[in-house]
């Protein structure tokens, strides 16, 4: 049962890490220059590119950290 709970927690951690990675790597580089250009009153364009490889790596790291954290927490109790 500890492994099942840890895997489910790891899947949640993977999803959270992937969403966070997409936000940091894709949304912010497009949104921040837009806000700055609106404040300065200048025009401009911005772009961002993200590959699925980096999203998979972020999800794998998130899964590993969340799985280990939950497994160690459940094992000690």
C-alpha positions as semicolon CSV with decimal commas, in nm:
position;residue;x (nm);y (nm);z (nm)
1;X;0,000;0,000;0,000
2;X;0,292;0,232;0,064
3;X;0,410;0,191;-0,295
4;X;0,064;0,259;-0,440
5;X;0,025;0,578;-0,237
6;X;0,377;0,682;-0,332
7;X;0,312;0,621;-0,702
8;X;-0,009;0,823;-0,691
9;X;0,168;1,102;-0,508
10;X;0,448;1,080;-0,767
11;X;0,201;1,113;-1,055
12;X;0,061;1,425;-0,893
13;X;0,412;1,560;-0,848
14;X;0,491;1,488;-1,213
15;X;0,181;1,675;-1,329
16;X;0,260;1,969;-1,103
17;X;0,623;1,982;-1,220
18;X;0,518;1,970;-1,587
19;X;0,266;2,252;-1,542
20;X;0,521;2,459;-1,352
21;X;0,784;2,399;-1,620
22;X;0,546;2,500;-1,899
23;X;0,451;2,814;-1,709
24;X;0,808;2,917;-1,643
25;X;0,948;2,821;-1,982
26;X;0,663;2,917;-2,214
27;X;0,410;3,154;-2,064
28;X;0,639;3,392;-1,874
29;X;0,878;3,462;-2,167
30;X;0,576;3,561;-2,375
31;X;0,386;3,753;-2,108
32;X;0,663;3,958;-1,944
33;X;0,779;4,139;-2,264
34;X;0,414;4,215;-2,344
35;X;0,362;4,375;-2,002
36;X;0,687;4,572;-2,028
37;X;0,597;4,701;-2,375
38;X;0,253;4,808;-2,249
39;X;0,411;4,996;-1,957
40;X;0,675;5,164;-2,176
41;X;0,426;5,243;-2,453
42;X;0,630;5,070;-2,722
43;X;0,532;4,794;-2,958
44;X;0,703;4,463;-2,992
45;X;0,667;4,094;-3,021
46;X;0,791;3,798;-2,827
47;X;0,800;3,429;-2,880
48;X;0,872;3,115;-2,690
49;X;0,943;2,758;-2,787
50;X;0,928;2,450;-2,572
51;X;0,983;2,088;-2,668
52;X;0,818;1,781;-2,527
53;X;1,159;1,648;-2,422
54;X;1,203;1,915;-2,158
55;X;0,846;1,862;-2,034
56;X;0,912;1,488;-1,997
57;X;1,233;1,555;-1,806
58;X;1,054;1,796;-1,572
59;X;0,777;1,540;-1,516
60;X;1,032;1,266;-1,448
61;X;1,215;1,481;-1,196
62;X;0,885;1,578;-1,033
63;X;0,774;1,216;-1,014
64;X;1,103;1,103;-0,864
65;X;1,108;1,371;-0,598
66;X;0,741;1,330;-0,505
67;X;0,763;0,949;-0,500
68;X;1,073;0,949;-0,279
69;X;0,930;1,212;-0,048
70;X;0,600;1,026;0,005
71;X;0,768;0,685;0,030
72;X;1,009;0,804;0,297
73;X;0,730;0,983;0,483
74;X;0,504;0,677;0,485
75;X;0,788;0,442;0,570
76;X;0,886;0,634;0,882
77;X;0,533;0,646;1,022
